[in-house]
Amino acid sequence: MGGAHFAFTDRWGGVSAVPYEELNLGGAVGDDPAAVRANRERAARSLGLDPALVVWMNQVHGRDVAVVDGPWRAGAEVPAVDAVVTARRGLALAVLTADCTPVLLADPVAGVAGAAHAGRPGLVAGVVPAAVEAMVALGAEPGRIVARTGPAVCGRCYEVPAGMRDAVSEVVPSARAETSWGTPAVDVVAGVHAQLAQAGVAGGLRSAVCTLESRDHFSYRRDRVTGRLAGYVWLE
């Protein structure tokens, strides 16, 4: 897409042991840090990226956005944010998930990219509209932004209490869903795409993979102790 690159990992091709096997890219889930570093290097190089030019987040299910022009300084504390945006071409932005929705955004004309972590709390808090707003502040235009959402738990599988579904759908009506077995559910992916459309970002593509249903992907709801997938976005 005109110099914009998007990529999502599955769980295979890494060095982590059970229960993080194999390509765990999350550094805060109990895995061996050396294995995570090796996996991140493998994943980056497989995409033609310099591992040192990938920006990761300290994700906390909020709506805060960091504007970055380079990787975090060595030894510096990574800020607690759930979206990052950049106007630096060649800098890759990464988002970690294991059921939440990874959201990748790019305006190739303006040279602005963004990545957001949208779980149920982040959806309600508005992390995706916040990321779009931050990109616009850097010169992006919503109508030019290309959006991709990656593997995530689907609305047919994400069962929640009825009151929780009501609370989410009050804020994001499109997220109201029902499981395949007839109980209340939340469809975070549908909610994200509705928020993108409302922000002027139309026609985003979504992955067909449900993480809970796919054994090729990590799922926190299915396994609890597990690894993390990554989504990457960067501009040439």
Secondary structure as GFF3:
##gff-version 3
##sequence-region A 1 236
A	DSSP	beta_strand	4	8	.	.	.	ID=ss1
A	DSSP	alpha_helix	33	46	.	.	.	ID=ss2
A	DSSP	three_ten_helix	51	53	.	.	.	ID=ss3
A	DSSP	beta_strand	54	55	.	.	.	ID=ss4
A	DSSP	beta_strand	65	68	.	.	.	ID=ss5
A	DSSP	beta_strand	83	86	.	.	.	ID=ss6
A	DSSP	beta_strand	92	97	.	.	.	ID=ss7
A	DSSP	beta_strand	101	107	.	.	.	ID=ss8
A	DSSP	beta_strand	112	118	.	.	.	ID=ss9
A	DSSP	alpha_helix	120	125	.	.	.	ID=ss10
A	DSSP	alpha_helix	127	137	.	.	.	ID=ss11
A	DSSP	three_ten_helix	142	144	.	.	.	ID=ss12
A	DSSP	beta_strand	146	149	.	.	.	ID=ss13
A	DSSP	alpha_helix	162	171	.	.	.	ID=ss14
A	DSSP	three_ten_helix	173	175	.	.	.	ID=ss15
A	DSSP	beta_strand	176	178	.	.	.	ID=ss16
A	DSSP	beta_strand	184	186	.	.	.	ID=ss17
A	DSSP	alpha_helix	188	198	.	.	.	ID=ss18
A	DSSP	beta_strand	205	206	.	.	.	ID=ss19
A	DSSP	alpha_helix	220	223	.	.	.	ID=ss20
A	DSSP	beta_strand	229	235	.	.	.	ID=ss21
###
